Amino acid sequence: MSRKHHFELMASYNQWMNEKIYRAAGQLNGSELAEERGAFFGSVLGTLNHIVVGDTIWLQRFATHPSCTASLQEVAEMPSPTRLNQIVFDDFTELHQHRSWLDQQIINWIAGLREGDLDDVLSYHNTQGIAANKRFSNLILHFFNHQTHHRGQISVLLSQSGLDIGVTDLLALIPQEATDSRM
């Protein structure tokens, strides 16, 4: 399986898991969503917003890659987050709608990548203004890992609220393969 196909699987997993997380979180009322729970970004709402902030920052960086300019144009034109703990949406329904839109942007972007694009080095500045030059494929891997990390935190917060989001393993999306009779 090519790296591109791995990233397509991760984009599908991202969308699938976000829908599960948002469906479960939608069972909480506004004060429960915003309740300080001792998580790094405070609340379920704070952590959901952080994932959107992180995704937006990275996608806007990725939009500077020549092969991504068109596919990420709408994301590039969005206002850039100013803080990692920024509450972009305090309304859960608006946040969920934006998340769904963003997940589709991610799927479309990954679908448009070519395997050769992944070997390029992307130059960018982090949120403190420090310059970096890193392999594009490794940055995409970080992008998906960051989402998974924070969804795990939300999964715990929801579980502590008595909500079960169900299966969260990537394994659930990995297709069955025909076996090699020589094995």
N, CA and C atoms as an extended XYZ file, in Angstrom:
549
Properties=species:S:1:pos:R:3:atomname:S:1:resname:S:1:resid:I:1 pbc="F F F"
N         0.850       -1.176        0.000 N   MET     1
C         0.000        0.000        0.000 CA  MET     1
C         0.897        1.241        0.000 C   MET     1
N         0.594        2.185       -0.853 N   SER     2
C         1.379        3.412       -0.954 CA  SER     2
C         1.104        4.335        0.236 C   SER     2
N         2.008        5.279        0.433 N   ARG     3
C         1.787        6.269        1.496 CA  ARG     3
C         0.492        7.024        1.247 C   ARG     3
N         0.217        7.368       -0.003 N   LYS     4
C        -1.007        8.094       -0.327 CA  LYS     4
C        -2.232        7.294        0.107 C   LYS     4
N        -2.224        5.990       -0.162 N   HIS     5
C        -3.356        5.162        0.257 CA  HIS     5
C        -3.471        5.108        1.780 C   HIS     5
N        -2.339        5.097        2.471 N   HIS     6
C        -2.378        5.153        3.937 CA  HIS     6
C        -3.022        6.459        4.404 C   HIS     6
N        -2.655        7.560        3.765 N   PHE     7
C        -3.229        8.850        4.151 CA  PHE     7
C        -4.711        8.932        3.789 C   PHE     7
N        -5.122        8.295        2.711 N   GLU     8
C        -6.551        8.236        2.374 CA  GLU     8
C        -7.310        7.466        3.455 C   GLU     8
N        -6.715        6.381        3.938 N   LEU     9
C        -7.327        5.625        5.035 CA  LEU     9
C        -7.422        6.497        6.283 C   LEU     9
N        -6.371        7.254        6.576 N   MET    10
C        -6.394        8.121        7.755 CA  MET    10
C        -7.423        9.242        7.615 C   MET    10
N        -7.588        9.772        6.407 N   ALA    11
C        -8.600       10.815        6.192 CA  ALA    11
C       -10.000       10.245        6.421 C   ALA    11
N       -10.231        9.022        5.959 N   SER    12
C       -11.529        8.374        6.199 CA  SER    12
C       -11.733        8.103        7.684 C   SER    12
N       -10.682        7.643        8.344 N   TYR    13
C       -10.756        7.379        9.782 CA  TYR    13
C       -11.046        8.668       10.550 C   TYR    13
N       -10.375        9.745       10.167 N   ASN    14
C       -10.601       11.043       10.790 CA  ASN    14
C       -12.075       11.430       10.695 C   ASN    14
N       -12.640       11.326        9.508 N   GLN    15
C       -14.049       11.697        9.314 CA  GLN    15
C       -14.970       10.783       10.123 C   GLN    15
N       -14.715        9.491       10.073 N   TRP    16
C       -15.531        8.499       10.782 CA  TRP    16
C       -15.499        8.758       12.288 C   TRP    16
N       -14.298        8.957       12.835 N   MET    17
C       -14.178        9.173       14.271 CA  MET    17
C       -14.767       10.512       14.699 C   MET    17
N       -14.565       11.536       13.906 N   ASN    18
C       -15.152       12.826       14.277 CA  ASN    18
C       -16.667       12.741       14.334 C   ASN    18
N       -17.259       12.031       13.402 N   GLU    19
C       -18.716       11.907       13.427 CA  GLU    19
C       -19.171       11.164       14.690 C   GLU    19
N       -18.443       10.123       15.068 N   LYS    20
C       -18.774        9.374       16.293 CA  LYS    20
C       -18.620       10.257       17.534 C   LYS    20
N       -17.532       11.000       17.583 N   ILE    21
C       -17.276       11.891       18.729 CA  ILE    21
C       -18.365       12.962       18.828 C   ILE    21
N       -18.686       13.581       17.708 N   TYR    22
C       -19.687       14.655       17.716 CA  TYR    22
C       -21.086       14.113       18.022 C   TYR    22
N       -21.394       12.923       17.532 N   ARG    23
C       -22.693       12.319       17.836 CA  ARG    23
C       -22.829       12.107       19.342 C   ARG    23
N       -21.770       11.585       19.968 N   ALA    24
C       -21.811       11.366       21.416 CA  ALA    24
C       -21.820       12.695       22.172 C   ALA    24
N       -20.948       13.610       21.785 N   ALA    25
C       -20.874       14.905       22.478 CA  ALA    25
C       -22.181       15.677       22.347 C   ALA    25
N       -22.896       15.468       21.255 N   GLY    26
C       -24.175       16.141       21.044 CA  GLY    26
C       -25.235       15.752       22.064 C   GLY    26
N       -24.978       14.695       22.833 N   GLN    27
C       -25.911       14.291       23.891 CA  GLN    27
C       -25.730       15.128       25.152 C   GLN    27
N       -24.637       15.890       25.209 N   LEU    28
C       -24.404       16.763       26.361 CA  LEU    28
C       -25.065       18.116       26.105 C   LEU    28
N       -25.512       18.767       27.164 N   ASN    29
C       -26.057       20.115       26.990 CA  ASN    29
C       -24.904       21.121       26.966 C   ASN    29
N       -25.236       22.367       26.707 N   GLY    30
C       -24.215       23.400       26.545 CA  GLY    30
C       -23.291       23.553       27.736 C   GLY    30
N       -23.851       23.527       28.936 N   SER    31
C       -22.994       23.695       30.117 CA  SER    31
C       -22.117       22.466       30.338 C   SER    31
N       -22.617       21.274       30.015 N   GLU    32
C       -21.797       20.062       30.132 CA  GLU    32
C       -20.657       20.070       29.105 C   GLU    32
N       -20.935       20.565       27.905 N   LEU    33
C       -19.899       20.651       26.875 CA  LEU    33
C       -18.787       21.614       27.279 C   LEU    33
N       -19.149       22.704       27.928 N   ALA    34
C       -18.185       23.742       28.297 CA  ALA    34
C       -17.594       23.543       29.694 C   ALA    34
N       -18.070       22.536       30.426 N   GLU    35
C       -17.612       22.308       31.796 CA  GLU    35
C       -16.114       22.013       31.842 C   GLU    35
N       -15.415       22.718       32.737 N   GLU    36
C       -13.984       22.478       32.958 CA  GLU    36
C       -13.828       21.076       33.541 C   GLU    36
N       -13.051       20.240       32.856 N   ARG    37
C       -12.901       18.841       33.261 CA  ARG    37
C       -11.454       18.466       33.544 C   ARG    37
N       -10.560       19.462       33.591 N   GLY    38
C        -9.172       19.181       33.894 CA  GLY    38
C        -8.372       18.669       32.712 C   GLY    38
N        -8.950       18.699       31.529 N   ALA    39
C        -8.227       18.298       30.323 CA  ALA    39
C        -7.282       19.427       29.914 C   ALA    39
N        -6.339       19.127       29.032 N   PHE    40
C        -5.368       20.139       28.635 CA  PHE    40
C        -6.062       21.364       28.046 C   PHE    40
N        -7.136       21.152       27.278 N   PHE    41
C        -7.894       22.274       26.727 CA  PHE    41
C        -9.215       22.450       27.472 C   PHE    41
N        -9.232       22.002       28.720 N   GLY    42
C       -10.310       22.275       29.654 CA  GLY    42
C       -11.534       21.407       29.531 C   GLY    42
N       -12.277       21.611       28.477 N   SER    43
C       -13.596       21.001       28.338 CA  SER    43
C       -13.679       20.189       27.054 C   SER    43
N       -14.792       19.503       26.885 N   VAL    44
C       -15.056       18.822       25.624 CA  VAL    44
C       -15.075       19.858       24.499 C   VAL    44
N       -15.792       20.947       24.707 N   LEU    45
C       -15.882       22.002       23.696 CA  LEU    45
C       -14.506       22.614       23.405 C   LEU    45
N       -13.724       22.848       24.446 N   GLY    46
C       -12.385       23.399       24.265 CA  GLY    46
C       -11.486       22.470       23.467 C   GLY    46
N       -11.582       21.184       23.733 N   THR    47
C       -10.743       20.216       23.024 CA  THR    47
C       -11.209       20.043       21.585 C   THR    47
N       -12.513       20.021       21.351 N   LEU    48
C       -13.021       19.951       19.976 CA  LEU    48
C       -12.579       21.172       19.178 C   LEU    48
N       -12.622       22.334       19.802 N   ASN    49
C       -12.158       23.553       19.137 CA  ASN    49
C       -10.652       23.484       18.868 C   ASN    49
N        -9.886       22.940       19.800 N   HIS    50
C        -8.446       22.835       19.594 CA  HIS    50
C        -8.119       21.975       18.369 C   HIS    50
N        -8.849       20.895       18.183 N   ILE    51
C        -8.601       20.048       17.006 CA  ILE    51
C        -8.882       20.843       15.733 C   ILE    51
N        -9.949       21.614       15.719 N   VAL    52
C       -10.255       22.464       14.561 CA  VAL    52
C        -9.150       23.498       14.366 C   VAL    52
N        -8.685       24.098       15.443 N   VAL    53
C        -7.600       25.078       15.356 CA  VAL    53
C        -6.349       24.430       14.786 C   VAL    53
N        -5.958       23.285       15.346 N   GLY    54
C        -4.770       22.596       14.864 CA  GLY    54
C        -4.887       22.203       13.404 C   GLY    54
N        -6.043       21.653       13.035 N   ASP    55
C        -6.264       21.266       11.635 CA  ASP    55
C        -6.169       22.481       10.720 C   ASP    55
N        -6.764       23.583       11.132 N   THR    56
C        -6.757       24.793       10.305 CA  THR    56
C        -5.331       25.312       10.121 C   THR    56
N        -4.583       25.371       11.207 N   ILE    57
C        -3.192       25.840       11.125 CA  ILE    57
C        -2.396       24.969       10.159 C   ILE    57
N        -2.499       23.650       10.314 N   TRP    58
C        -1.734       22.753        9.446 CA  TRP    58
C        -2.219       22.805        8.011 C   TRP    58
N        -3.512       22.815        7.797 N   LEU    59
C        -4.018       22.860        6.419 CA  LEU    59
C        -3.619       24.162        5.724 C   LEU    59
N        -3.585       25.256        6.471 N   GLN    60
C        -3.133       26.512        5.868 CA  GLN    60
C        -1.646       26.447        5.529 C   GLN    60
N        -0.867       25.764        6.321 N   ARG    61
C         0.543       25.543        5.971 CA  ARG    61
C         0.638       24.653        4.735 C   ARG    61
N        -0.140       23.568        4.729 N   PHE    62
C        -0.104       22.638        3.603 CA  PHE    62
C        -0.542       23.318        2.308 C   PHE    62
N        -1.408       24.309        2.417 N   ALA    63
C        -1.903       25.026        1.232 CA  ALA    63
C        -0.785       25.764        0.506 C   ALA    63
N         0.353       25.960        1.154 N   THR    64
C         1.482       26.618        0.488 CA  THR    64
C         2.258       25.651       -0.397 C   THR    64
N         1.998       24.358       -0.269 N   HIS    65
C         2.650       23.362       -1.134 CA  HIS    65
C         2.047       23.514       -2.530 C   HIS    65
N         2.872       23.572       -3.569 N   PRO    66
C         2.343       23.818       -4.921 CA  PRO    66
C         1.222       22.864       -5.355 C   PRO    66
N         1.259       21.620       -4.917 N   SER    67
C         0.215       20.684       -5.339 CA  SER    67
C        -1.073       20.840       -4.541 C   SER    67
N        -1.068       21.668       -3.508 N   CYS    68
C        -2.236       21.790       -2.620 CA  CYS    68
C        -2.931       23.141       -2.699 C   CYS    68
N        -2.369       24.067       -3.434 N   THR    69
C        -2.905       25.423       -3.478 CA  THR    69
C        -4.379       25.440       -3.844 C   THR    69
N        -4.758       24.726       -4.900 N   ALA    70
C        -6.160       24.728       -5.347 CA  ALA    70
C        -7.050       23.932       -4.402 C   ALA    70
N        -6.605       22.737       -3.989 N   SER    71
C        -7.466       21.873       -3.178 CA  SER    71
C        -7.713       22.435       -1.784 C   SER    71
N        -6.812       23.256       -1.290 N   LEU    72
C        -6.972       23.822        0.055 CA  LEU    72
C        -7.250       25.323        0.035 C   LEU    72
N        -7.653       25.846       -1.109 N   GLN    73
C        -7.872       27.283       -1.243 CA  GLN    73
C        -8.887       27.816       -0.243 C   GLN    73
N       -10.019       27.122       -0.085 N   GLU    74
C       -11.046       27.616        0.839 CA  GLU    74
C       -10.539       27.656        2.275 C   GLU    74
N        -9.748       26.669        2.656 N   VAL    75
C        -9.187       26.657        4.013 CA  VAL    75
C        -8.152       27.769        4.147 C   VAL    75
N        -7.337       27.963        3.111 N   ALA    76
C        -6.302       29.005        3.143 CA  ALA    76
C        -6.910       30.390        3.300 C   ALA    76
N        -8.113       30.587        2.784 N   GLU    77
C        -8.769       31.890        2.838 CA  GLU    77
C        -9.496       32.156        4.157 C   GLU    77
N        -9.588       31.138        5.001 N   MET    78
C       -10.238       31.315        6.302 CA  MET    78
C        -9.356       32.161        7.218 C   MET    78
N        -9.953       32.832        8.196 N   PRO    79
C        -9.116       33.529        9.183 CA  PRO    79
C        -8.218       32.520        9.902 C   PRO    79
N        -6.980       32.899       10.118 N   SER    80
C        -6.038       32.017       10.809 CA  SER    80
C        -6.277       32.088       12.310 C   SER    80
N        -6.280       30.942       12.976 N   PRO    81
C        -6.394       30.963       14.438 CA  PRO    81
C        -5.225       31.733       15.039 C   PRO    81
N        -5.466       32.358       16.170 N   THR    82
C        -4.431       33.160       16.820 CA  THR    82
C        -3.854       32.479       18.060 C   THR    82
N        -4.557       31.471       18.581 N   ARG    83
C        -4.104       30.748       19.780 CA  ARG    83
C        -4.506       29.290       19.660 C   ARG    83
N        -3.716       28.416       20.246 N   LEU    84
C        -4.035       26.985       20.208 CA  LEU    84
C        -5.276       26.654       21.046 C   LEU    84
N        -5.591       27.496       22.017 N   ASN    85
C        -6.776       27.267       22.849 CA  ASN    85
C        -7.955       28.164       22.440 C   ASN    85
N        -7.892       28.691       21.238 N   GLN    86
C        -8.945       29.582       20.748 CA  GLN    86
C       -10.266       28.824       20.606 C   GLN    86
N       -11.325       29.437       21.066 N   ILE    87
C       -12.670       28.898       20.853 CA  ILE    87
C       -13.175       29.536       19.567 C   ILE    87
N       -13.087       28.777       18.482 N   VAL    88
C       -13.503       29.259       17.167 CA  VAL    88
C       -15.028       29.284       17.089 C   VAL    88
N       -15.646       28.277       17.670 N   PHE    89
C       -17.108       28.177       17.712 CA  PHE    89
C       -17.518       27.822       19.132 C   PHE    89
N       -18.335       28.670       19.770 N   ASP    90
C       -18.857       28.294       21.081 CA  ASP    90
C       -20.215       27.616       20.955 C   ASP    90
N       -20.788       27.650       19.760 N   ASP    91
C       -22.037       26.956       19.478 CA  ASP    91
C       -21.699       25.570       18.922 C   ASP    91
N       -22.142       24.534       19.621 N   PHE    92
C       -21.797       23.161       19.243 CA  PHE    92
C       -22.287       22.799       17.841 C   PHE    92
N       -23.481       23.214       17.483 N   THR    93
C       -24.021       22.892       16.157 CA  THR    93
C       -23.168       23.515       15.059 C   THR    93
N       -22.762       24.765       15.238 N   GLU    94
C       -21.900       25.424       14.253 CA  GLU    94
C       -20.530       24.740       14.186 C   GLU    94
N       -19.999       24.353       15.350 N   LEU    95
C       -18.722       23.650       15.396 CA  LEU    95
C       -18.822       22.322       14.649 C   LEU    95
N       -19.912       21.598       14.879 N   HIS    96
C       -20.114       20.307       14.211 CA  HIS    96
C       -20.228       20.493       12.697 C   HIS    96
N       -20.962       21.476       12.263 N   GLN    97
C       -21.091       21.739       10.826 CA  GLN    97
C       -19.730       22.086       10.212 C   GLN    97
N       -18.964       22.904       10.901 N   HIS    98
C       -17.643       23.270       10.399 CA  HIS    98
C       -16.725       22.045       10.366 C   HIS    98
N       -16.797       21.216       11.402 N   ARG    99
C       -15.983       20.010       11.461 CA  ARG    99
C       -16.289       19.096       10.280 C   ARG    99
N       -17.569       18.917        9.981 N   SER   100
C       -17.971       18.071        8.841 CA  SER   100
C       -17.437       18.636        7.536 C   SER   100
N       -17.525       19.947        7.381 N   TRP   101
C       -17.004       20.603        6.178 CA  TRP   101
C       -15.485       20.416        6.094 C   TRP   101
N       -14.810       20.629        7.215 N   LEU   102
C       -13.354       20.501        7.248 CA  LEU   102
C       -12.916       19.074        6.932 C   LEU   102
N       -13.638       18.096        7.453 N   ASP   103
C       -13.299       16.702        7.169 CA  ASP   103
C       -13.424       16.394        5.683 C   ASP   103
N       -14.414       16.969        5.018 N   GLN   104
C       -14.544       16.762        3.575 CA  GLN   104
C       -13.414       17.449        2.826 C   GLN   104
N       -12.984       18.613        3.313 N   GLN   105
C       -11.839       19.292        2.707 CA  GLN   105
C       -10.586       18.414        2.801 C   GLN   105
N       -10.414       17.770        3.930 N   ILE   106
C        -9.250       16.893        4.145 CA  ILE   106
C        -9.296       15.709        3.186 C   ILE   106
N       -10.451       15.087        3.053 N   ILE   107
C       -10.589       13.947        2.140 CA  ILE   107
C       -10.285       14.369        0.706 C   ILE   107
N       -10.828       15.495        0.280 N   ASN   108
C       -10.583       15.977       -1.087 CA  ASN   108
C        -9.118       16.320       -1.307 C   ASN   108
N        -8.495       16.945       -0.325 N   TRP   109
C        -7.087       17.313       -0.422 CA  TRP   109
C        -6.199       16.078       -0.568 C   TRP   109
N        -6.410       15.104        0.298 N   ILE   110
C        -5.589       13.886        0.243 CA  ILE   110
C        -5.813       13.158       -1.080 C   ILE   110
N        -7.052       13.113       -1.548 N   ALA   111
C        -7.354       12.433       -2.818 CA  ALA   111
C        -6.586       13.056       -3.982 C   ALA   111
N        -6.320       14.352       -3.911 N   GLY   112
C        -5.642       15.047       -4.991 CA  GLY   112
C        -4.123       14.979       -4.938 C   GLY   112
N        -3.577       14.445       -3.856 N   LEU   113
C        -2.123       14.344       -3.762 CA  LEU   113
C        -1.588       13.250       -4.678 C   LEU   113
N        -0.365       13.449       -5.128 N   ARG   114
C         0.350       12.407       -5.871 CA  ARG   114
C         1.431       11.853       -4.943 C   ARG   114
N         1.777       10.610       -5.152 N   GLU   115
C         2.800        9.970       -4.317 CA  GLU   115
C         4.087       10.809       -4.282 C   GLU   115
N         4.488       11.346       -5.424 N   GLY   116
C         5.716       12.144       -5.480 CA  GLY   116
C         5.667       13.412       -4.652 C   GLY   116
N         4.475       13.971       -4.449 N   ASP   117
C         4.337       15.181       -3.631 CA  ASP   117
C         4.811       14.945       -2.201 C   ASP   117
N         4.678       13.720       -1.746 N   LEU   118
C         4.949       13.399       -0.350 CA  LEU   118
C         6.428       13.448       -0.001 C   LEU   118
N         7.289       13.411       -1.006 N   ASP   119
C         8.731       13.468       -0.775 CA  ASP   119
C         9.259       14.887       -0.645 C   ASP   119
N         8.457       15.865       -1.000 N   ASP   120
C         8.895       17.259       -0.944 CA  ASP   120
C         9.144       17.696        0.501 C   ASP   120
N         9.915       18.750        0.637 N   VAL   121
C        10.140       19.381        1.938 CA  VAL   121
C         9.264       20.627        1.988 C   VAL   121
N         8.524       20.765        3.067 N   LEU   122
C         7.659       21.928        3.250 CA  LEU   122
C         8.349       22.894        4.211 C   LEU   122
N         8.444       24.132        3.812 N   SER   123
C         8.993       25.186        4.670 CA  SER   123
C         7.830       25.959        5.277 C   SER   123
N         7.885       26.169        6.577 N   TYR   124
C         6.807       26.880        7.265 CA  TYR   124
C         7.368       27.478        8.545 C   TYR   124
N         6.548       28.260        9.225 N   HIS   125
C         6.888       28.809       10.541 CA  HIS   125
C         5.881       28.272       11.543 C   HIS   125
N         6.369       27.855       12.710 N   ASN   126
C         5.434       27.365       13.720 CA  ASN   126
C         4.713       28.545       14.380 C   ASN   126
N         3.899       28.271       15.360 N   THR   127
C         3.081       29.324       15.970 CA  THR   127
C         3.915       30.337       16.757 C   THR   127
N         5.172       29.993       17.052 N   GLN   128
C         6.068       30.944       17.711 CA  GLN   128
C         6.942       31.683       16.695 C   GLN   128
N         6.723       31.413       15.390 N   GLY   129
C         7.474       32.092       14.346 CA  GLY   129
C         8.795       31.432       13.979 C   GLY   129
N         9.061       30.257       14.518 N   ILE   130
C        10.320       29.563       14.240 CA  ILE   130
C        10.206       28.819       12.916 C   ILE   130
N        11.184       29.040       12.041 N   ALA   131
C        11.188       28.416       10.723 CA  ALA   131
C        11.497       26.931       10.833 C   ALA   131
N        10.864       26.149        9.951 N   ALA   132
C        11.109       24.708        9.884 CA  ALA   132
C        11.046       24.257        8.432 C   ALA   132
N        11.781       23.212        8.131 N   ASN   133
C        11.778       22.579        6.824 CA  ASN   133
C        11.690       21.083        7.073 C   ASN   133
N        10.522       20.499        6.778 N   LYS   134
C        10.302       19.084        7.099 CA  LYS   134
C         9.630       18.375        5.932 C   LYS   134
N         9.905       17.082        5.852 N   ARG   135
C         9.330       16.259        4.789 CA  ARG   135
C         7.808       16.295        4.889 C   ARG   135
N         7.183       16.557        3.753 N   PHE   136
C         5.728       16.721        3.676 CA  PHE   136
C         4.998       15.492        4.212 C   PHE   136
N         5.438       14.298        3.838 N   SER   137
C         4.751       13.082        4.295 CA  SER   137
C         4.795       12.959        5.812 C   SER   137
N         5.908       13.345        6.433 N   ASN   138
C         5.996       13.268        7.889 CA  ASN   138
C         5.082       14.284        8.565 C   ASN   138
N         4.922       15.441        7.941 N   LEU   139
C         4.011       16.446        8.493 CA  LEU   139
C         2.558       15.994        8.397 C   LEU   139
N         2.210       15.330        7.301 N   ILE   140
C         0.847       14.800        7.169 CA  ILE   140
C         0.614       13.717        8.218 C   ILE   140
N         1.619       12.883        8.444 N   LEU   141
C         1.513       11.865        9.484 CA  LEU   141
C         1.274       12.516       10.847 C   LEU   141
N         2.024       13.582       11.145 N   HIS   142
C         1.815       14.313       12.398 CA  HIS   142
C         0.393       14.889       12.477 C   HIS   142
N        -0.066       15.443       11.376 N   PHE   143
C        -1.408       16.034       11.297 CA  PHE   143
C        -2.466       15.025       11.749 C   PHE   143
N        -2.419       13.822       11.191 N   PHE   144
C        -3.407       12.807       11.565 CA  PHE   144
C        -3.182       12.293       12.984 C   PHE   144
N        -1.942       12.162       13.404 N   ASN   145
C        -1.647       11.699       14.756 CA  ASN   145
C        -2.150       12.703       15.793 C   ASN   145
N        -2.003       13.995       15.514 N   HIS   146
C        -2.471       15.035       16.434 CA  HIS   146
C        -3.976       14.913       16.664 C   HIS   146
N        -4.724       14.700       15.588 N   GLN   147
C        -6.176       14.545       15.710 CA  GLN   147
C        -6.511       13.348       16.600 C   GLN   147
N        -5.851       12.225       16.325 N   THR   148
C        -6.112       10.995       17.071 CA  THR   148
C        -5.812       11.188       18.554 C   THR   148
N        -4.711       11.838       18.850 N   HIS   149
C        -4.313       12.102       20.234 CA  HIS   149
C        -5.422       12.845       20.987 C   HIS   149
N        -5.904       13.927       20.406 N   HIS   150
C        -6.905       14.728       21.110 CA  HIS   150
C        -8.288       14.085       21.101 C   HIS   150
N        -8.612       13.319       20.061 N   ARG   151
C        -9.881       12.577       20.110 CA  ARG   151
C        -9.858       11.549       21.237 C   ARG   151
N        -8.680       10.987       21.510 N   GLY   152
C        -8.549       10.068       22.646 CA  GLY   152
C        -8.880       10.772       23.955 C   GLY   152
N        -8.437       12.006       24.096 N   GLN   153
C        -8.765       12.773       25.298 CA  GLN   153
C       -10.269       13.007       25.390 C   GLN   153
N       -10.879       13.342       24.266 N   ILE   154
C       -12.331       13.566       24.269 CA  ILE   154
C       -13.064       12.279       24.592 C   ILE   154
N       -12.565       11.169       24.085 N   SER   155
C       -13.177        9.875       24.377 CA  SER   155
C       -13.221        9.631       25.890 C   SER   155
N       -12.144        9.967       26.580 N   VAL   156
C       -12.100        9.819       28.039 CA  VAL   156
C       -13.106       10.760       28.700 C   VAL   156
N       -13.140       12.011       28.263 N   LEU   157
C       -14.073       12.973       28.853 CA  LEU   157
C       -15.517       12.528       28.663 C   LEU   157
N       -15.826       12.002       27.483 N   LEU   158
C       -17.188       11.528       27.227 CA  LEU   158
C       -17.498       10.296       28.073 C   LEU   158
N       -16.526        9.405       28.189 N   SER   159
C       -16.711        8.208       29.015 CA  SER   159
C       -16.966        8.593       30.465 C   SER   159
N       -16.262        9.589       30.959 N   GLN   160
C       -16.477       10.067       32.329 CA  GLN   160
C       -17.867       10.665       32.503 C   GLN   160
N       -18.478       11.064       31.391 N   SER   161
C       -19.846       11.600       31.417 CA  SER   161
C       -20.879       10.510       31.173 C   SER   161
N       -20.424        9.272       31.085 N   GLY   162
C       -21.339        8.154       30.880 CA  GLY   162
C       -21.696        7.894       29.424 C   GLY   162
N       -20.941        8.457       28.491 N   LEU   163
C       -21.234        8.292       27.065 CA  LEU   163
C       -20.196        7.388       26.419 C   LEU   163
N       -20.671        6.399       25.685 N   ASP   164
C       -19.796        5.460       24.995 CA  ASP   164
C       -19.829        5.784       23.509 C   ASP   164
N       -18.670        6.075       22.920 N   ILE   165
C       -18.640        6.394       21.493 CA  ILE   165
C       -18.511        5.150       20.627 C   ILE   165
N       -18.331        4.005       21.256 N   GLY   166
C       -18.238        2.757       20.493 CA  GLY   166
C       -16.810        2.479       20.049 C   GLY   166
N       -16.691        1.666       19.043 N   VAL   167
C       -15.389        1.247       18.521 CA  VAL   167
C       -14.623        2.461       18.007 C   VAL   167
N       -13.356        2.548       18.394 N   THR   168
C       -12.524        3.661       17.959 CA  THR   168
C       -11.286        3.201       17.189 C   THR   168
N       -11.113        1.912       17.052 N   ASP   169
C        -9.902        1.381       16.421 CA  ASP   169
C        -9.902        1.574       14.913 C   ASP   169
N        -8.767        2.037       14.401 N   LEU   170
C        -8.556        2.133       12.956 CA  LEU   170
C        -8.816        0.787       12.293 C   LEU   170
N        -8.545       -0.288       12.993 N   LEU   171
C        -8.743       -1.641       12.484 CA  LEU   171
C       -10.135       -1.834       11.885 C   LEU   171
N       -11.117       -1.125       12.427 N   ALA   172
C       -12.492       -1.267       11.933 CA  ALA   172
C       -12.641       -0.799       10.487 C   ALA   172
N       -11.722        0.049       10.009 N   LEU   173
C       -11.804        0.566        8.642 CA  LEU   173
C       -10.823       -0.103        7.688 C   LEU   173
N        -9.954       -0.947        8.209 N   ILE   174
C        -8.991       -1.620        7.343 CA  ILE   174
C        -9.701       -2.769        6.644 C   ILE   174
N        -9.709       -2.754        5.307 N   PRO   175
C       -10.451       -3.784        4.578 CA  PRO   175
C        -9.797       -5.158        4.689 C   PRO   175
N       -10.639       -6.174        4.566 N   GLN   176
C       -10.147       -7.550        4.501 CA  GLN   176
C        -9.371       -7.731        3.202 C   GLN   176
N        -8.346       -8.537        3.246 N   GLU   177
C        -7.534       -8.825        2.064 CA  GLU   177
C        -7.575      -10.320        1.806 C   GLU   177
N        -7.429      -10.671        0.555 N   ALA   178
C        -7.292      -12.077        0.193 CA  ALA   178
C        -5.935      -12.545        0.706 C   ALA   178
N        -5.895      -13.749        1.220 N   THR   179
C        -4.632      -14.264        1.730 CA  THR   179
C        -3.851      -14.945        0.620 C   THR   179
N        -2.565      -14.938        0.780 N   ASP   180
C        -1.671      -15.620       -0.146 CA  ASP   180
C        -1.616      -17.071        0.289 C   ASP   180
N        -1.966      -17.980       -0.593 N   SER   181
C        -2.022      -19.394       -0.238 CA  SER   181
C        -0.652      -19.938        0.123 C   SER   181
N         0.423      -19.219       -0.190 N   ARG   182
C         1.772      -19.675        0.165 CA  ARG   182
C         2.105      -19.376        1.604 C   ARG   182
N         1.316      -18.599        2.296 N   MET   183
C         1.651      -18.207        3.662 CA  MET   183
C         1.158      -19.196        4.664 C   MET   183
